[in-house]
């Protein structure tokens, strides 16, 4: 729709005009300028302020689904699924493709946690197309919808969601039948879902530690040492205060849930 695209373009032009960044300056000098890094720190904090509630609720729901929802519940969502079943009709495959992204949307699960659950679904007999649609759905989950809405407005964000949803349906169908034609569909009986050890002292731990230090420095630089630096960056689309409050309290409940789980694991048991 031309009106939505024009409105989104105006929003982007407004953001570019309000960003306060001077593109004519030498980037090498900008890299050496502490004020430039202070602006980065302000922008970095602003981005986290925009998504922390979504990320918190998303991770918590993903954990609850993985830990407490029985496998049989997933099988009822996908018609004809079950261990050892690989013969699906077109309409069963189409249903799997549609239900996969819807389930991911409702549970907030995007790239944060959909791969382990996708492996679980495939091991329980969900079609290859349904699993691929579930994996592709990381771009049609609620946090992404909200982020797009803040930049382009809700109407344009919903239009983008519709385009991505229809695209992943087509892509999943093409992948499934292309692999089937070449006899390359993977065998679900070979899938073995094992418990993962989520905390290890390895390169990931040290990278996380390094980026945590960098994050702390950027926030210190932008909001303490160089707090008077004006970054002139603002959000582009108005937020729903009701939705923000709901997500905020949901995030607080998530923290209480996680703290309770840690207390049970390490203090009570």
N, C-alpha and C positions, 0 to 999 in steps of 0.2 A: 504493500500500500504506500503510495507516494507521500501522503500526508504524514504518516508515521516516520518514514525515512527522512523527510525534510525536517521534522521536529527533532529527531535524534541528531541530525547534522548540526542544527542550531545549538543544541545542548553541548555538543563537542566543540564547536567554535567558541562558545561562551567559556568553556573550561580552558581552552587554549589561550583566550584573551586574559583570563584571570589568573593564570598560572604564575605570572611574575618571573618567568624564565627568559633570559636573554640569549637567544640562539646565536647571536652574532659574536659572543665571547668565545675565546679560544678554549676548547675543551680541556687542554692540558693545564691551563691556568685554573680552570674551574676545579679540576681534580685536586689541585694544591691549595685551594681556597677553603678554609674551615667553614666559612659561611655557607658554601654550597653543600657541604656535608651536613650542616645543621638543617638545611631545607630537606635533605634526604631523610634525616631523622624525623622531622615533623611529618613528612609524607608517609613514612614507614609506620609511625604510630597511628596516623589517621586511618590507614588501610586496616590495621588490626582492630581499631575501634569499630570499623564498619563490619567486620566479619567474625569477631571473637565469639559472639553469641551463637551464630550458625555453626561454627566449627565445634564449639563445646557440646551443643545439643546433638550435632551429627555424630560425633565420636561416641557419645554416651548411648544413643539409640542403637548405633551399629554394634556396640558391645553387648547391650541387652538382647538384641536379636540373635547374635551369635551364641550367647550363653544360655538363654532361657527358652527360645522358640524352638519347638521340636521339629525334626526333619519332616515329619508327616504333614505339618502345616504347610510347608512350602510345596509339597507334592499335591495338596489339594488345590493350590493356586494354578498349577500347570496341568491342564487336561491331558490324560494319557501318559503322564510321566510315571516312572518307577524303575527300580533297578533291573537292568537287562533289557529294557524296552528301547529299541532303536527305530521301530517302524511307526512313523507318524504320518498322519494325513496333512494335507496343505493347511486346513483350517486349524488343526492342532498346533502346527508350527506357528501359524499367524497369531494364535492366542498366546503362545509362549512369548513371542516377540513383543506383544502389546503389554502383557502382564509384567514382564521383566522390568522395563523402565518405570511402570507405575509403582511396583513394589519398591524400587530404589528411590523414587521420588517421595513416597510416603514415609520411608524410614530414614530419609536424609542421607542415604549411603551413596557416595560418589566414589571417586578414585581413592578416598580414604580407606574404604574397607570392602569394596565390591569384588575384588579378585578372590579372596578366600571364600566368600559366600558363593561366587560363581563356580569355583571348583567343587564346593559342596553340592550345588544344584546339579552340576553335570554328573557328579558321582551318583546322585539319586535318580538319574534318568531324564532330566530335562533336556530337550533337544539342543543341538549345537547352536541353532539360530537363536533360541531363547537365551542361552548363556551369553552369546555375543552381544545381543541386545542389552542384556543386563550390564555387561562390561561397558558398552558404549554410553550407557545412561548417565555417566558421570557429568555430562554436560546438560542434562535436563533435570537435575535435582534442585530442591528448593533453595539452597544457599546460592547457587549460580543464578537462579531466577531473580532473587533479591538483588544480587550485585548488578546484574544487567538492568534491573528496574531503576536502580539509583543513578545509573549513567544515562539510560535512554528513556525512562518512563515505563510504567507498567504495561501499556498497550504494546509498545515495541518489544518489550521483554517477552510477553506472551506470544507475539508473532515469531520471534526468534526461537522460542521453545517449540512452537508448532513446526517450524522448518526443520529443526534438529530432530524432532521426534519422527517426522515422516521420513527424513533421510536415513535414520538408523534402522527403521523398518525395512526400507529398500535394501540397505547395505547388508543387513543380517540375512535377508532372503537370498540375495545374490551369493553371499559367502556360503550359506548352507548348501544350496543346490549346486554351486560350482564345485565345492569339495565332494559332494555326493556323486556328481558326474564323473569325477576323477578318482573316486573310491579313496578319498583322503580324509573322510570324516573320522575323528578320533574315537577310540573305543572307551565308553564310559566305565567298563569293568576294570580298566587299568588305573583309574583314579583312586588315590589313597590320600585322604585328608588326615593330616597328623597335627598334633598340638604343636604350636610354635613357641619358641622361647623368645619372648619379646624384649628382654633386657639382657644385653651382652656387652662386655667391655671389648669392643672392637673398633674398627675405623669409623663406624657410624656414630658411636658414642663420642669419639674425639671430634668428629665434624660437628655434631650437635653442640658440644661444649664450645667449640670455636665460634660458631654462629651465635650462640647465646651471649658470648662476650662481645661480639660485634654489635648485636642488637642492643645490649646494655649501653655500649659506648655511644651509639647513634641517638638513643633516647636521652642520655645524659647531655650530649652535645646540643641537641635540638631544643630541649626543654629546661635545661639548667644553665649550662655554660653560655650558650648562645640563644637564650630564650627570647631575646628582643629581635631576632632576625625574623622578618616578615616573609613567609613563604607564599601568601596569597593563594592558598589552595582550599577549595571548598567542594562539598558534594554537589552533584549536578542536578539530581532529581529529588523532590520532596519525599520524606519518609512518612510512613504511617505510624503515628505515635502509639496507637493501640497495638499494632504488630510488634513494634520495638519493645514495648513493655511486656508483652506475652513472651517474647524470646528471651528477654532479660531475666524474668523470673524462672523460665524453663532452664536457663543456663545455671542459675543459682541452685535450683533443685538438682540439676545434674552434678554440681560440685558436692552437694550434700550426699547424694547417692554414692558417688565415687569415694568420698571420705568414709562413709559408712562401710562400704565394701572393703576398703583398706584396713579399717579398724577390726572388722570381723576376721580378716585373713591373718593379720599380724599380732593382734592383741588378744582376741578371744580364743581362737583355735590354738 
